[in-house]
Amino acid sequence: MNATDTTNTTERLHGAAHLQKIAFLGLGGMGLPMARRLLSAGHPLTVWNRTPGKADELVAAGAVRAASPAEAVRDAEVVITMLADPAAALAVADAMIPALRPGTHWVDTSTVGPDTVAALAARLPDGVTLIDAPVMGSVDRAADGELLILAGGETAPVDGVLARLGTVSACGGPGTGAALKLVLINAVIGGVAVVAETLALADSLGLPRELTERALTTGPLAGAAARATATGSHFPVALAAKDVALATAAAKLPVLEAVHRALTENPGLAAEDLSALARPVDPSA
């Protein structure tokens, strides 16, 4: 073996030593592209989802399918959860925690609020760490590894993993990432709701939709207007309503309470992207 071959072999072995074994639980709209990125980076990956078929793509690409949360995490060095709501997070935690080994790092990327993070942390066995790391960004940014990761707790042991998913913003101690996520996501949801009503007002005044959208995207509501008219994102209205409910349970927020009513008054929109709120009304409907 020549010097070049020796160097290449050493580099491969060195790289492999840093590819932590990951268990990824929750393969919904956000979890699937996140898990795909980790698998593509070479991490040994075990996956679990309540609906097993959602793991088929990853299994075909080399991931291992687990039959239960406990089986998924049994040999993992890093556990990542991306679950829909507090009830799902707590149920999966109860199923997997008995199988966690000392030294395991658990990264919860779900949006569940700081109270649920505290409840999860209280269940941990000795030697297992929990980082609350909810993310900002929709499925397009998840696929491209461009999420903003709001981290509460010490991320150093999982920095290499998180770097595959996006940019980490250190928020402070445990629970601070979950808290900031509620603040930021409710600003987005509230802004989209305001833009939706603004567009409805413009429609009622007979203004062309294109004119109104162009004016909004060059003013102080530019960010909210861009999200309200986005076509490459998928943040279901039902999950937005869940996030607003978490916020209104934490503080008296009458405007967001009205937004919650707007999000839940039409069950037919529950699975659609948040931008559905700003969709033009069909007068013939």
Protein Blocks (a to p, Z undefined) as FASTA:
>chain_A
ZZklmmmmmmmmmmmmmmccdddehjafklmmmmmmmmmnopacddddfblmlmmmmmmn
opacdfbfklmmmmpcbdcdddfblklmmmmmmmmmmmpcghiacddfbdebjklmmmmm
mmpcehiacdddddeddfklmmnopaccddedjfklmmmmmmmnmccddfbdehjlmmmm
mmmmmmmmmmmmmmmmmmmmmmmnopafklmmmmmmmmmklmmmmmmmgckbccdfklmm
mmmmmmmmmpccfklmmmmmmmmmpmklmmpcfklmmpccdfkZZ
